[in-house]
Amino acid sequence: MTEDIRRHPFRDSTQDAAAAKRLPETTQTRAPAYRLAFTDTDFMMREELRPVRLQLELLKPQMVINERGIKSTVVLMGSARVREEGGAASALGRWYAEARKLAQLITLESLKSQGREWVVVTGGGPGIMEAGNRGAADAGGHSIGLNIVLPHEQVPNPYVTPDLCFNFHYFAIRKMHFLILTRAVCIFPGGFGTLDEMFESLTLIQTGRMKRVPFLLFGRAFWDKIIDWQALADEGVIAQSDLDLFTYVETAEEAMALMCPDWIPA
């Protein structure tokens, strides 16, 4: 008995897709209506198929991650414009090195579980994202990149593990994948995208829609200048206790001590 029959007795969809390419060319077989639905790109792109595409974007990365045996992740978020040498956000350039170092330390811990726990996940692009994937590669581990189709700035960086490099159309599904397996969230200085992801994650924790995890903001001077958190509490739009949902940190070592209480510096 073959493996296919043990799995199920039906003809495999890949067999039918291959067979469809060998059909005689006729008016009927050339017609769009005759194409197998799951191989018909024009059909799959129809407006009515949006729920199916949403489901596919949810399923594909999770299935691949599960097949790799990954159980938990640590999220690194931050600006795509922070470069190793400074770049456009030169004043923030030091955070590239700190994110890279943090990813190295996280990955060294991850390797103790053969890379199944505490796997670094980033947005897969340049800047802080690149630093995260690069640090994981420096330590000899794998890391995840969750890219999204954008008109600029979002090309996969060369340090993402190739078979863990995903691409998304839907921001909402991408955000879900950032948080599904996360054990900690590390936010470095960033712009609209970073703020969007930070506030959505904080909202999920604040409202009890997500379990509380270590939520670390790197660079208190930056965040205090950008957001007056205390003013939000003073105005009554958040509770004073909500300010305890996150912690400021300045170094990778400080972050590791908060995420992993048993961590011992090398």
Residue pairs with C-beta under 8 A, 6 or more apart in sequence:
4 12
13 38
16 36
17 36
17 38
17 39
20 35
20 36
20 39
23 29
28 34
32 40
32 42
32 43
35 43
37 43
37 44
38 44
43 49
44 52
44 53
53 169
53 170
54 170
54 173
57 168
57 169
57 170
57 173
57 174
58 173
58 176
58 177
60 166
61 146
61 166
61 177
62 177
62 180
64 163
64 164
64 166
65 144
65 164
65 181
68 142
68 163
68 164
69 114
69 115
69 116
70 115
70 116
70 119
70 144
70 181
71 113
71 116
71 117
71 181
72 116
72 117
72 118
72 119
72 181
72 182
72 183
73 118
73 119
73 120
73 121
73 144
73 181
73 182
73 183
74 106
74 118
74 119
74 120
74 121
74 182
74 183
74 184
74 185
74 186
74 259
75 121
75 122
75 178
75 179
75 182
75 184
75 185
75 186
76 99
76 102
76 103
76 120
76 121
76 122
76 128
76 129
76 131
76 132
76 186
76 188
77 122
77 123
77 128
77 129
77 178
77 185
77 186
77 187
77 188
77 190
77 194
77 197
77 198
78 95
78 99
78 127
78 128
78 129
78 131
78 187
78 188
78 189
78 190
78 194
78 218
79 89
79 92
79 127
79 128
79 188
79 189
79 190
79 191
79 194
80 123
80 125
80 126
80 127
80 128
80 129
80 153
80 154
80 190
80 193
81 87
81 88
81 89
81 126
81 127
81 153
81 191
82 89
82 92
82 93
82 95
82 96
82 127
82 128
82 131
82 188
82 189
82 190
83 89
83 93
83 96
83 126
83 127
84 93
84 96
84 97
84 131
85 93
86 93
87 93
87 127
89 189
92 189
92 219
92 222
95 128
95 131
95 188
95 189
95 218
95 219
96 127
96 128
96 130
96 131
97 131
98 188
98 218
98 251
98 252
99 128
99 131
99 132
99 135
99 186
99 188
99 218
99 252
100 131
100 132
100 134
100 135
100 138
101 135
101 252
102 132
102 135
102 186
102 252
102 255
102 256
103 120
103 131
103 132
103 133
103 134
103 135
103 136
103 138
103 139
103 143
104 135
104 136
104 138
104 139
104 252
105 135
105 139
105 252
105 253
105 256
105 263
106 118
106 120
106 135
106 136
106 256
106 259
107 118
107 119
107 120
107 135
107 136
107 138
107 139
107 140
107 141
107 143
108 139
108 141
108 266
109 117
109 118
109 256
109 260
109 263
110 116
110 117
110 118
110 119
110 120
110 141
111 139
111 140
111 141
115 141
115 142
117 183
118 183
119 136
119 141
119 142
119 143
119 144
120 132
120 133
120 135
120 136
120 141
120 143
120 144
121 143
121 144
121 145
121 146
121 177
121 178
121 181
121 182
122 128
122 129
122 130
122 132
122 133
122 143
122 144
122 145
122 146
122 160
123 129
123 145
123 146
123 147
123 148
123 154
123 193
124 133
124 144
124 145
124 146
124 147
124 154
124 156
124 157
124 160
124 165
124 166
125 145
125 147
125 153
125 154
125 155
125 156
125 157
126 153
126 155
126 157
128 188
128 189
128 190
129 145
129 157
130 157
130 159
132 143
133 143
133 145
133 157
133 159
133 160
133 161
134 157
134 159
136 142
136 143
136 159
136 161
137 143
137 159
137 161
142 161
142 164
143 159
143 160
143 161
143 164
144 160
144 161
144 164
144 165
144 166
145 156
145 157
145 160
145 161
145 164
145 165
145 166
146 166
146 168
146 174
146 177
146 178
147 154
147 155
147 156
147 165
147 166
147 167
147 168
148 154
148 167
148 168
148 169
148 171
148 174
149 167
149 168
149 169
156 165
156 167
166 177
168 174
168 177
175 197
175 200
178 197
178 201
179 185
179 201
179 204
179 210
182 213
183 213
183 214
183 259
184 213
184 214
184 215
184 216
184 259
185 201
185 213
185 214
185 215
185 216
186 216
186 218
186 255
187 194
187 197
187 198
187 215
187 216
187 217
187 218
187 246
188 194
188 218
188 219
189 218
189 219
189 222
189 223
190 198
198 217
201 210
201 215
202 215
202 245
202 246
203 209
204 210
205 211
205 212
205 213
205 215
205 245
206 238
206 242
206 245
212 245
214 247
214 258
214 259
215 245
215 246
215 247
216 246
216 247
216 248
216 249
216 255
216 258
216 259
217 223
217 246
217 247
217 248
217 249
218 248
218 249
218 250
218 255
219 248
219 250
220 248
220 250
223 229
223 248
229 243
230 243
232 238
232 242
233 239
233 240
233 242
233 243
247 258
249 255
249 258
253 265
256 263
256 265
257 263
